[in-house]
Amino acid sequence: MTLPLQDQVAFITGAGSGLGAETARRLAKDGAIIAVNDLNETAAQSIANEVGGIALPFDVVDSHAFDLAVDSCVSQLGRIDILVNNAGIAPSDAATKTDRMMANSMRRMEGKINELEPLDFMLDLSDEAWDRMIKIHLYGSFYGCRAALRHMQPQRSGRIINMSSVLGLYPSSGAPHYSVAKAAIITLTKTVAEEVAGLGINVNAICPGYIDTPLLTPFSEVMKAGITMRIGKGHMGEASDIAEMVRFLVGPESRYCTGDVFAVSGGYR
Ligand SMILES: NC(=O)c1ccc[n+]([C@@H]2O[C@H](COP(=O)([O-])OP(=O)(O)OC[C@H]3O[C@@H](n4cnc5c(N)ncnc54)[C@H](O)[C@@H]3O)[C@@H](O)[C@H]2O)c1
């Protein structure tokens, strides 16, 4: 029996954990051969062993390393059909300010606007934290698209998925750098998609809502409860919810989807 993704080569960044690891498992289940990237070499190797793929550990902010890894994927596995730009880090600043945010919410409910305390999300954001956040998410996605297109354009086929976030759609003052990076990824997705739509290459963005992965470890229980109140379904999602969307967007069923943005949020607003 031929599987839907039989022998297709998928390169997934940040696949040593969470959404990337689950996506690696899901695509491998349907026949894809997986190149597993992660900053964490041990995690990348572990998932590569699990799915029978290869590990290509590097930092996605290093454009030269990204080019070399994609070239290495093509020389080892013969091609690259799918790229999932997924590597990311958490916006943890809000986690340390939960108490102040809650106190302000109470004051708002009581109409005590003049008593709101400054939260200082902007004032406390360092140059280094801003740069690292933008670089991993936005630069990493740009480097990945460019490296993959060098191979996908000549073969006139390919699928690229960029992992944005619901915070790219509904920005959060508690995570300005993360929200900006994720919104920019949506625009990057649309511009690249328009350029290569006639070349057999589809480029789409996924905006996960809050999904239970190690990314959320810095979040306090109170903060998670506050987030959950904004989720229509009343609970966070599972990594498989996102992996299934990736599977749809790299498979034959989504041939008419490109430059499109897919939220999987459980009704988060
Ligand atoms: N979990 C959520 O609720 C959620 C919601 C919206 C968007 N996202 C996005 O989904 C993606 C995956 O998140 P996750 O929840 O699986 O997180 P995770 O922490 O479980 O996994 C992220 C992986 O990326 C790797 N990574 C981090 N920086 C890297 C770098 N510079 N180069 C290579 N690898 C790097 C980490 O080592 C880790 O293994 C991220 O882009 C995240 O912003 C997650």
The ligand as an SDF file (V2000), in Angstrom:
LIG
                    3D

 44 48  0  0  0  0  0  0  0  0999 V2000
    2.7050   25.5440   22.4100 N   0  0  0  0  0  0  0  0  0  0  0  0
    1.9540   26.5800   22.1070 C   0  0  0  0  0  0  0  0  0  0  0  0
    1.0050   26.9070   22.8340 O   0  0  0  0  0  0  0  0  0  0  0  0
    2.2310   27.3790   20.8710 C   0  0  0  0  0  0  0  0  0  0  0  0
    1.2640   28.3120   20.4780 C   0  0  0  0  0  0  0  0  0  0  0  0
    1.4850   29.0710   19.3360 C   0  0  0  0  0  0  0  0  0  0  0  0
    2.6460   28.8990   18.6080 C   0  0  0  0  0  0  0  0  0  0  0  0
    3.5730   28.0000   19.0320 N   0  0  0  0  0  0  0  0  0  0  0  0
    4.7920   27.8870   18.2310 C   0  0  0  0  0  0  0  0  0  0  0  0
    5.0160   26.5540   17.8680 O   0  0  0  0  0  0  0  0  0  0  0  0
    6.4180   26.3300   17.7280 C   0  0  0  0  0  0  0  0  0  0  0  0
    6.8040   25.0970   18.5150 C   0  0  0  0  0  0  0  0  0  0  0  0
    6.5080   25.3210   19.8870 O   0  0  0  0  0  0  0  0  0  0  0  0
    6.3570   24.1470   20.9480 P   0  0  0  0  0  0  0  0  0  0  0  0
    5.1650   24.4490   21.7450 O   0  0  0  0  0  0  0  0  0  0  0  0
    6.4830   22.8390   20.2840 O   0  0  0  0  0  0  0  0  0  0  0  0
    7.6360   24.4410   21.8710 O   0  0  0  0  0  0  0  0  0  0  0  0
    8.7230   23.4520   22.4960 P   0  0  0  0  0  0  0  0  0  0  0  0
    9.4950   24.2860   23.4560 O   0  0  0  0  0  0  0  0  0  0  0  0
    8.1070   22.1920   22.9690 O   0  0  0  0  0  0  0  0  0  0  0  0
    9.6400   23.0950   21.2330 O   0  0  0  0  0  0  0  0  0  0  0  0
   10.3880   24.0700   20.5640 C   0  0  0  0  0  0  0  0  0  0  0  0
   11.6800   23.4500   20.0930 C   0  0  0  0  0  0  0  0  0  0  0  0
   12.3880   24.4470   19.3370 O   0  0  0  0  0  0  0  0  0  0  0  0
   13.7650   24.3180   19.6580 C   0  0  0  0  0  0  0  0  0  0  0  0
   14.4620   25.5630   19.3840 N   0  0  0  0  0  0  0  0  0  0  0  0
   14.3670   26.7230   20.0830 C   0  0  0  0  0  0  0  0  0  0  0  0
   15.1680   27.6470   19.5460 N   0  0  0  0  0  0  0  0  0  0  0  0
   15.7890   27.0620   18.4990 C   0  0  0  0  0  0  0  0  0  0  0  0
   16.7470   27.5100   17.5600 C   0  0  0  0  0  0  0  0  0  0  0  0
   17.2450   28.7410   17.6270 N   0  0  0  0  0  0  0  0  0  0  0  0
   17.1570   26.6570   16.5870 N   0  0  0  0  0  0  0  0  0  0  0  0
   16.6680   25.3820   16.5440 C   0  0  0  0  0  0  0  0  0  0  0  0
   15.7730   24.9070   17.4220 N   0  0  0  0  0  0  0  0  0  0  0  0
   15.3380   25.7390   18.3910 C   0  0  0  0  0  0  0  0  0  0  0  0
   13.7830   23.9580   21.1330 C   0  0  0  0  0  0  0  0  0  0  0  0
   15.0300   23.3700   21.5100 O   0  0  0  0  0  0  0  0  0  0  0  0
   12.6000   23.0170   21.2460 C   0  0  0  0  0  0  0  0  0  0  0  0
   12.9890   21.6720   21.0900 O   0  0  0  0  0  0  0  0  0  0  0  0
    7.1040   27.6150   18.1860 C   0  0  0  0  0  0  0  0  0  0  0  0
    7.4370   28.3970   17.0530 O   0  0  0  0  0  0  0  0  0  0  0  0
    6.0360   28.3030   19.0060 C   0  0  0  0  0  0  0  0  0  0  0  0
    6.2020   29.7010   19.0290 O   0  0  0  0  0  0  0  0  0  0  0  0
    3.3810   27.2280   20.1300 C   0  0  0  0  0  0  0  0  0  0  0  0
  1  2  1  0
  2  3  2  0
  2  4  1  0
  4  5  1  0
  4 44  2  0
  5  6  2  0
  6  7  1  0
  7  8  2  0
  8  9  1  0
  8 44  1  0
  9 10  1  0
  9 42  1  0
 10 11  1  0
 11 12  1  0
 11 40  1  0
 12 13  1  0
 13 14  1  0
 14 15  2  0
 14 16  1  0
 14 17  1  0
 17 18  1  0
 18 19  2  0
 18 20  1  0
 18 21  1  0
 21 22  1  0
 22 23  1  0
 23 24  1  0
 23 38  1  0
 24 25  1  0
 25 26  1  0
 25 36  1  0
 26 27  1  0
 26 35  1  0
 27 28  2  0
 28 29  1  0
 29 30  1  0
 29 35  2  0
 30 31  1  0
 30 32  2  0
 32 33  1  0
 33 34  2  0
 34 35  1  0
 36 37  1  0
 36 38  1  0
 38 39  1  0
 40 41  1  0
 40 42  1  0
 42 43  1  0
M  CHG  2   8   1  16  -1
M  END
$$$$
